[in-house]
Amino acid sequence: MTVSQIANRQTFFGRGSLRELVPLLGKDPQPTLLFCANSFLQGEAWQKIKAEVEPLLTGIEIVRHEASPAEIDSWVARWRNNTARVVAIGGGSVLDAAKAFAAVSQHPLSTLRYLEKVGDTPISGATLPLIAVPTTAGTGSEATQNAVVTDKADIQVKASLRHANFVPQVAILDPDLLRGAPDTVLACCAIDAFTHLFEAYLSAKGNFFSRQTALNGLRAFVGAWPYLNRDDEQGDRAREQMLYASWQGGLSLSMAGLGVIHGIAGELGAIKDYHHGEVCGRLLLPFLQLLGDSEDERQRALMDELAVALFPGFTLPPARMLAAWLQDKAITPFWQDPPSLTREEANWILARSNSKNSLVNYSEAQQRSMLEQAFRIE
C-alpha cells in the first residue's frame, strides 16, 4: 500500500518564529485578510507585531467557534475579489475557518455544495495562499489538506472541504504562543494530537513510512505531556515538543486517516459544543480497553512495537500501560466529570458513526460502550 505526504512549502519552527510573519508579508505586499480569535488581539504576541503587521492587512475577521457554512459564505460575500492572501493565527477553529474561506472564495457556489457528506459538487484545488500560525498544539490543521466545517443549527453535520492544495503554503510554529494557556486547553489539545498520531499509527491505510511519521510525533508527545504547564525551561521544551507532535499528527492523519475515535467524535461534534480534543480524550480511554482485549494480530503486533519504541522495558500489556501513563502524567484530569448526552443524542451519534480506517471494524455495541464510558447518558 502506498501513501503520499503533502506538506507546507515553508515551515518556520522555534520560539519567537512569529516574527517571521512581518518579512513574509512585507516582501510581497498584497491585500491580506487576517483570521484570528479575540483573545489573540488582546494578547502580548499581537501587541509586539501589531504596528508592523496591521498596515499590511486589508481587514481582520474574528472567529469565535467552529465556522458554519453560513459564516464562511458571509466572509466570502464580504471579501471575494478584495483579498489575495490569508493569514490565520489561532487554534484549529481559526485555521479551519481561514482554510475554508480561502478555498470557497475561489469557487462560485456556496460552502454546502462542496462539503463532504452533504455536497453535490466536487471542489477544485483553487484557493488563496495561506499562512497558518497555530496558537494551540492539537489539531495539526496547519499541515492538513482539510478544512473542517460544522453546522449544528440546520443540517447537523461536521465535515470537511478537502484537497491537497488546501495545505497552507506556509506554517509558522512558535511554541511561545502556547505559554499561559489554561491547563485544560493545553491538555485537551494535546490529547487530540495524540489521538491523531495514535489512530494514524494503527490505521489500515498506513505503512512503514506513515507509521514512522506517527512514531516521531508520539515520541515528542511522550516527552512533553507531563510538563506542558511548567513556567520554566522544561516547560518551554515541552511546548516545543507538543507543537511538533501536533504538526506531525497533521501529516500522519493526512497520509493514513483516522479511526473509530474520530468516527464517533466527528458525529458528536455535529450536535454538541464540547471541545473536540476533550471528546477524543474521553473516547480514547475506553478505546484502549477495547484495544487491550483485541485478538487482531496486526493490532497486537503494532502495540508491541509502539511500547518498545516509547517505553523500553515495559512490563504491563501495552494498551493498559499507555492508559495508565496518560492519566498518571496528565497536567489535569480531563476525563473526570463527564458531560452528558441524552439517550436520543447517543442514538443519533451511533446511527452515523463508523470505524473509519481502523484495522478492526468496531460493532455498534462496541462503539456504544465507548460512548457510554466516556459520557454520562441521561
ZAMARGU-4260 file (C-alpha; in steps of 0.2 Angstrom, whole numbers, plus 5000, padded with zeros to 4 digits):
<rodrens>
0) 5000/5000/5000 | 5007/5017/4996 | 5004/5033/5005 | 5008/5051/5000 | 5014/5065/5011
5) 5009/5083/5006 | 5017/5096/5017 | 5019/5115/5018 | 5031/5124/5006 | 5039/5133/5020
10) 5039/5129/5039 | 5046/5140/5052 | 5049/5132/5069 | 5055/5138/5085 | 5052/5150/5099
15) 5049/5168/5093 | 5046/5162/5075 | 5030/5173/5074 | 5042/5187/5070 | 5044/5179/5053
20) 5027/5185/5048 | 5032/5203/5046 | 5045/5200/5032 | 5034/5187/5024 | 5021/5199/5022
25) 5032/5214/5018 | 5042/5207/5004 | 5027/5203/4994 | 5013/5216/4998 | 4996/5211/4993
30) 4978/5213/5000 | 4979/5201/5015 | 4965/5196/5027 | 4969/5190/5045 | 4958/5177/5054
35) 4961/5176/5072 | 4952/5175/5089 | 4948/5190/5100 | 4960/5183/5113 | 4975/5184/5101
40) 4971/5203/5098 | 4971/5206/5117 | 4987/5196/5120 | 5005/5201/5121 | 5011/5192/5105
45) 4999/5203/5094 | 5005/5219/5103 | 5023/5215/5098 | 5019/5214/5080 | 5003/5225/5078
50) 5012/5241/5072 | 5021/5232/5058 | 5008/5220/5053 | 4992/5230/5054 | 4996/5242/5039
55) 4999/5226/5028 | 4981/5220/5031 | 4965/5223/5022 | 4955/5218/5036 | 4953/5206/5051
60) 4939/5193/5054 | 4936/5186/5072 | 4932/5168/5073 | 4923/5163/5089 | 4919/5145/5086
65) 4919/5131/5073 | 4914/5140/5057 | 4897/5136/5050 | 4894/5136/5031 | 4884/5152/5033
70) 4898/5161/5041 | 4910/5156/5028 | 4898/5161/5014 | 4896/5178/5023 | 4915/5181/5024
75) 4916/5176/5005 | 4902/5188/5001 | 4912/5202/5010 | 4929/5199/5004 | 4928/5190/4987
80) 4939/5199/4975 | 4946/5210/4989 | 4959/5199/4996 | 4973/5190/4988 | 4981/5181/5003
85) 4975/5174/5020 | 4984/5174/5037 | 4977/5163/5051 | 4983/5164/5069 | 4974/5154/5081
90) 4968/5136/5086 | 4960/5123/5075 | 4944/5133/5073 | 4953/5148/5067 | 4964/5139/5055
95) 4950/5128/5048 | 4939/5144/5045 | 4953/5153/5036 | 4956/5137/5025 | 4938/5136/5021
100) 4937/5154/5016 | 4952/5154/5006 | 4945/5139/4996 | 4927/5144/4994 | 4932/5162/4989
105) 4939/5154/4973 | 4923/5144/4969 | 4906/5150/4963 | 4894/5140/4974 | 4890/5141/4992
110) 4900/5131/5005 | 4887/5117/5007 | 4888/5112/4989 | 4906/5107/4991 | 4906/5100/5009
115) 4909/5081/5011 | 4894/5070/5016 | 4881/5083/5010 | 4888/5092/4995 | 4884/5088/4977
120) 4899/5097/4968 | 4917/5092/4968 | 4929/5105/4974 | 4944/5110/4964 | 4961/5115/4971
125) 4958/5133/4968 | 4962/5143/4984 | 4971/5158/4990 | 4988/5157/4998 | 4988/5155/5016
130) 5000/5157/5031 | 4995/5147/5046 | 5001/5151/5064 | 4994/5139/5077 | 4992/5145/5094
135) 4987/5128/5101 | 4996/5111/5099 | 4982/5099/5095 | 4973/5099/5078 | 4988/5100/5066
140) 4977/5110/5054 | 4992/5120/5048 | 4998/5103/5040 | 4982/5095/5034 | 4973/5096/5017
145) 4955/5098/5025 | 4946/5112/5032 | 4933/5107/5045 | 4916/5115/5044 | 4902/5112/5057
150) 4883/5116/5055 | 4874/5112/5072 | 4859/5123/5068 | 4851/5116/5052 | 4858/5100/5044
155) 4869/5095/5059 | 4885/5090/5051 | 4903/5091/5054 | 4913/5088/5038 | 4927/5094/5028
160) 4932/5103/5012 | 4947/5093/5006 | 4960/5095/4993 | 4979/5093/4993 | 4981/5112/4988
165) 4972/5117/5004 | 4988/5113/5014 | 4994/5130/5020 | 5008/5136/5009 | 5017/5142/5025
170) 5016/5137/5043 | 5024/5146/5057 | 5026/5135/5073 | 5030/5146/5088 | 5029/5137/5105
175) 5029/5154/5114 | 5011/5156/5108 | 5006/5142/5119 | 5013/5150/5135 | 5000/5154/5148
180) 4986/5144/5141 | 4975/5136/5154 | 4979/5118/5159 | 4963/5111/5152 | 4966/5119/5135
185) 4984/5113/5134 | 4979/5095/5139 | 4963/5093/5128 | 4973/5100/5113 | 4987/5089/5116
190) 4977/5073/5118 | 4969/5077/5101 | 4986/5077/5094 | 4990/5061/5102 | 4974/5053/5095
195) 4978/5059/5078 | 4995/5051/5079 | 4989/5035/5088 | 4975/5032/5076 | 4986/5035/5061
200) 4999/5023/5068 | 4985/5010/5069 | 4977/5014/5053 | 4973/5000/5040 | 4979/5013/5027
205) 4996/5015/5035 | 5013/5008/5030 | 5031/5009/5037 | 5033/5027/5031 | 5017/5034/5038
210) 5019/5024/5055 | 5037/5031/5057 | 5030/5049/5054 | 5017/5045/5068 | 5030/5037/5079
215) 5041/5053/5078 | 5026/5063/5084 | 5022/5051/5098 | 5040/5051/5104 | 5038/5070/5105
220) 5021/5069/5114 | 5028/5057/5127 | 5042/5070/5131 | 5030/5084/5133 | 5014/5078/5140
225) 5019/5079/5159 | 5027/5096/5158 | 5016/5107/5147 | 5011/5120/5160 | 5028/5122/5168
230) 5034/5140/5168 | 5052/5136/5166 | 5065/5129/5153 | 5057/5111/5154 | 5040/5119/5150
235) 5047/5128/5136 | 5054/5112/5129 | 5038/5103/5132 | 5028/5116/5122 | 5040/5115/5108
240) 5039/5096/5108 | 5020/5096/5108 | 5019/5109/5094 | 5030/5097/5084 | 5019/5082/5089
245) 5004/5091/5083 | 5011/5096/5066 | 5017/5078/5064 | 4999/5072/5068 | 4993/5083/5054
250) 5005/5075/5042 | 5001/5057/5049 | 4982/5059/5048 | 4983/5066/5030 | 4993/5051/5025
255) 4984/5037/5034 | 4967/5043/5040 | 4959/5041/5057 | 4950/5028/5066 | 4935/5024/5077
260) 4938/5038/5090 | 4936/5051/5077 | 4922/5041/5068 | 4912/5044/5084 | 4919/5061/5089
265) 4915/5069/5072 | 4897/5065/5073 | 4896/5071/5091 | 4903/5087/5086 | 4889/5090/5074
270) 4877/5092/5088 | 4887/5097/5104 | 4899/5111/5108 | 4910/5100/5118 | 4929/5103/5115
275) 4934/5091/5101 | 4951/5087/5110 | 4942/5083/5126 | 4929/5072/5117 | 4943/5062/5108
280) 4952/5060/5125 | 4937/5054/5134 | 4934/5041/5120 | 4952/5036/5120 | 4952/5028/5137
285) 4938/5016/5133 | 4946/5013/5116 | 4962/5007/5125 | 4952/4995/5135 | 4945/4988/5119
290) 4962/4988/5111 | 4969/4978/5126 | 4957/4964/5123 | 4960/4964/5105 | 4964/4947/5097
295) 4968/4955/5080 | 4986/4950/5077 | 4990/4966/5067 | 4984/4977/5081 | 4994/4967/5094
300) 5010/4967/5084 | 5009/4986/5082 | 5005/4989/5100 | 5020/4979/5105 | 5031/4989/5093
305) 5024/5005/5100 | 5028/5000/5118 | 5045/4996/5114 | 5048/5012/5105 | 5040/5023/5118
310) 5043/5014/5134 | 5058/5002/5133 | 5057/4989/5147 | 5039/4990/5149 | 5030/4976/5159
315) 5012/4979/5158 | 5001/4975/5142 | 5004/4989/5130 | 4986/4997/5130 | 4984/4996/5148
320) 5001/5003/5151 | 4998/5018/5139 | 4981/5022/5148 | 4989/5022/5165 | 5003/5033/5159
325) 4992/5045/5151 | 4982/5048/5166 | 4996/5047/5179 | 5006/5060/5169 | 4992/5072/5164
330) 4993/5090/5170 | 4974/5090/5173 | 4962/5075/5174 | 4952/5079/5158 | 4942/5063/5159
335) 4934/5067/5176 | 4916/5074/5177 | 4910/5068/5160 | 4897/5079/5152 | 4880/5072/5147
340) 4871/5066/5132 | 4853/5061/5131 | 4849/5044/5126 | 4842/5051/5109 | 4858/5061/5106
345) 4868/5045/5109 | 4857/5035/5097 | 4859/5049/5084 | 4878/5049/5085 | 4879/5030/5084
350) 4867/5029/5069 | 4880/5039/5060 | 4897/5035/5067 | 4909/5022/5060 | 4926/5014/5062
355) 4934/5025/5048 | 4952/5017/5044 | 4953/5006/5060 | 4961/4989/5057 | 4946/4982/5066
360) 4928/4986/5061 | 4920/4990/5078 | 4902/4985/5081 | 4888/4996/5086 | 4889/4988/5103
365) 4907/4992/5105 | 4905/5010/5099 | 4890/5012/5111 | 4901/5005/5125 | 4915/5018/5121
370) 4902/5032/5121 | 4893/5027/5137 | 4910/5025/5146 | 4916/5042/5140 | 4900/5052/5143
375) 4885/5052/5156 | 4870/5046/5146 | 4854/5053/5153
</rodrens>
